[in-house]
Amino acid sequence: MTPSQLNKVVSTKYGWHVDFDKQFDPTWRPFARPRVRQLVEYIPLFMRYLRVWYKLKRAKRRAHMDFINPVPLQQIYGAPLGGLGCGTIGRGFKGEFCRYQLVPGLYEFHTVEANTFTVCVRRRHTTTYCQVLTPNRLRKRGLRAWNCAFPKEKGHYQALYPQSWTTYDLPGQNIRLLCKQLSPFIPHDYKDSSLPVASFVWYIENLNNEPVEVSIMFTWQAGSASDEFFCDAITHESVKASDGDLSAVGISIRQKLREMKLEYCILGKQESDNTITTRTNFNTDSDLEGKDVWLDLSDDGRLTEKDSKYPKIGTLNTASCVCITTTVEPHEIKTSEFALAWNMPEVKFGLGQKIYSKWYTKWFDKSTLNGSILCLHTLNNRTKWEEAITKWQQPILDDSSLPDWYKSALFNESYFIADGGSIWLDVSDDTTLPEHVRKWGRYGYLEGHEYRMVNTYDVHFYASFALIQLWPQLELSIQLDFARSIIYEKLESRVYLFHGQAGQWKTLHSVPHDLGDPDEEPWLLINAYIAHDTADWKDLGPKYLLQVYRDYIYTKDKDFLTDIWTTIKFVTDRMKKQDKDGDGLVDNGGFADQTYDAWTVVGASAYCGGLHIAALRACIEMCRIMNDTNAAEEYEVWLNLAKKSYSEKLWNGKYYNYDSSISLHHDSIMSDQLAGFWYLRLSGHKYEDFEKERVDSVLNTVFKTNVMEFGDGKLGAVNGMTKSGQLEIVSMQSEEIWTGITYGLSSTMIMENFHKEAFLTSEGIYNTCFNVAGLAFQTPEALMRDCHFRSCGYMRALSIWAIQKALELSRLETNATTTSSKED
């Protein structure tokens, strides 16, 4: 038998590889409840939360953090579809279309069975094989006649986001199929990267000694993934479209979803030697209609329209199909190419106060833009996108010093930039906004699929290493939105859940926690988070200062720094007020007043104190750039006092104590204690404020205890360990492994030449999520040693891009040292 050549179609060996019959560890579960000793603290919080949850339920709205009904674990996900800020559609590694985010920021964690590919094989005018290309059984009534349950042992999946390759060995047919999926996720591209489209190129390899006719049918259903959002005005029609030499045939399904116009469109690329047929508006709940479609396809490998009148009025459970039929000669490979678009040009959020145009619409004539235009654009530009993605990824893939798992992790974790509930709006007509935001758009993404808050700032601090390197103008746009919010206040009072005390909604000159809930009115109604009054948090101010500084260092955009400059003084003045004992350091207030929002901290602390020192250094450097000598001198005095207090109150000879209290856990070993140093180091600094010997001692201690003694290097770095080397269980968060913190810690290790330790530490996160727990493309905020996880699909894991930055900077430093030595 002639050996298969199909694997040569796949452009790389790297990525996440998984067979359809992969069995993940079934013991992994969403976090349900803390330990009994921790529970006492949370009972009043839970009772207050329950009242809020029931109030929202009665109003038929979701809680922005639903602790009653966490998203169940589905060990199914592969690379999702779509660009940035346009809505995304998830794709399972076994071929499912699942996890829909079409209503901005709101996820539906369901699989739509009708949305699928089917193959039909004919020899000598006779159908020999007809099969739905997913191993799942179809339960919908109208699909029961379809031949489903593709053999699991015959399928293999490879993902290197934003591309994936799925291989099918058709049983008994001597035919292999490969589906190459691509989304236009192209760094530094601010046009095509925003498109709600995906490309599917099917490679058909005939290993027989006779020609075969192969049909690939793509089916799509109206509506969304569930009945949660009202959908009406559904119509189906067959469409033909062309652009120059390009011709295509397909279907269009129009509807209104939650009162927003949505069109699905599938086009098949017309070639000189293929045939494209369609079937529109059949009911997937009807035995008769579903069976009729199946018999229609299997009869002759083509579809037949039952009614030529368009558009056809449909209902929620109606679907349409596009079928490409081609003849493949013996021992040849042919292609059939589809484009999918989901065009929702205008959106509104939950409260419906304002209608926005999505960013991608500005690149087209809005009056004529439709799904066919988007699909034609995809068919025309797919090759160019492939080349751009290769140009971006290849230097990293070719780097033999990097482990294979890291190359997979870096690109596959990037999915969250698009599939993190991202929203990219055209606000060019809003003259109240900064020029930069009007020029590049307003961009937001969720803290997590389950934690529905836009641009959560304490977490974006970590995740933003992805945006600032890949789409820096969007990072600056986010920063300018936060700058505007700092000088905004909302006097309305509300009760915060942790302590049950009333507080102001948004305090003047405080950095907000987030820019709102997409089920309310983000950017207009900020600070959706209600667990704590974050005006009293001690990390948000320093994180703002450090991000502004880093963003300037990376972009050298002086206009950005100038626009934001007045807010620097507002934030530092507020930080001064948070120093209660005059030692130069912010004082934590005896509650969880930072990103570890369930881990109490008192007085000076390793985490917030380190951020504070680093932020003051950033302020000094920014003052020099802005020629503000007086402010620089003021910050210099403040910094020297802070450094002295930080050392005297927290350094114990090996690491910085968790805090300066007299509690039993004051000397816990916190894995994230060098967060401030980390930011300075990745902004080009060395050891002006954090001594090299102490940094190395901390890294050695954390690696030995939080990584190796805790999980033998197989789970990443746990947040807290005791001085005696036991798991710190004072808080549920102290005993969690935070995926993004581990990636950030690893990047610090790389900067300090702990390369082996860095990759061992972070490999534990990737291997657990992707290969053990079945959490691929839904990396959670937290893992636990007892096989629980919390908050799947979380922003912070994008900090893996800090590892890539550390690799680049450390090489530059090494080269500079080598050059200097040669000159000497």
Secondary structure, DSSP 8 states (H G I E B T S, - for coil): -----GGGGSS-S-SEEEETT----TT-EE-----HHHHHHHHHHHHHHHHHHHHHHHTT---SB-SSS-----TTB---B--TTS-EEEEBTTS-EEEEE-STT--EEEE-TTSEEEEEEEETTEEEEEEESSSS---SGGGTTS-----GGGEEEEEETTEEEEEEEETTTTEEEEEEEE----TT-SSGGG--EEEEEEEEEE-SSS-EEEEEEEEEESS-SSSSS-EEEEEEEEEEEEETTEEEEEEEEEEEETTEEEEEEEEEE--TTEEEEEEEEEETT-HHHHHHHHHHHHHHS----S---SSEE--TTEEEEEEEEEEE-TT-EEEEEEEEEEE--EE--TT----EEEGGGGGS-TTT--HHHHHHHHHHHHHHHHHHHHHHHHHHHT-TTS-HHHHHHHHHTTHHHHHTT-EEEE-TT-TTS-HHHHHH-EEE-BSBSSB--BT-HHHHHHHHHHHHHH-HHHHHHHHHHHHHHHT--EEEEEEETTTTEEEEEE-TT---S-S--TTS-TTTS-----SS-GGG-SSHHHHHHHHHHHHHHHH--HHHHHHHHHHHHHHHHHHHHT-SSSSSS--EEEE--SSSTTS-EEESBHHHHHHHHHHHHHHHHHHHHTT-HHHHHHHHHHHHHHHHHHHHHHB-SSSB-SBSS-STTTT-EETTTTHHHHHHHTTT--SSSS-HHHHHHHHHHHIIIIIIIHHTTSS--BSEE-TTS-B--SSTTTT-EEHHHHHHHHHHHHHTT-HHHHHHHHHHHHIIIIIIS--TT---SEE-TTSEEESSSBGGGGGHHHHHHHHHHHHHHHHHHHHHHHH-
